[in-house]
Amino acid sequence: MTVIANTLIVLTIVVGLLFTVVTVIGVLRLPDVYTRAHAASKSATLGVLSILVGTFFHFWLNEGYFSVRILLGILFLFITAPIGGHLMSRAAYFSGVKPTELTVGDDLAEVVERAKKEKQIN
């Protein structure tokens, strides 16, 4: 049982490490704040979640300690990290940060224009 448990622990931590490396590469290599925020919020969330799951399995399977705190941390991170990335990207958009020239479309522009027109009417 310990070989299977240790394999599961190492596998989840290595997957988390790989996602974290992808996050670092994405933040360093991607051209603008929007793509960097996407890389940081998505793959960093999966990376940290995988590492926390591996830690949870270690304490549960090897030490015999079922940690509700780690489970709550996993849940909290799973809910808040993507929302935080979305809000940072939205704040960058509304503060006037321009996307790279490689950006194909701007779906939020027409919504912002419509909201500005509604404000002027009211």
Buried (B, 14 or more C-beta within 10 A) or exposed (E): EEEEBBEBBEEBBEBBBBBBEBBBEBBEEBEBBBBBBBBBBBBBBBBBBBBBBBBBBBBBBEEEEEBEEBBEBBEEBBEEBBEBBEEBBEEBBEEEEEBEEEEEEEEEEEEEEEEEEEEEEE
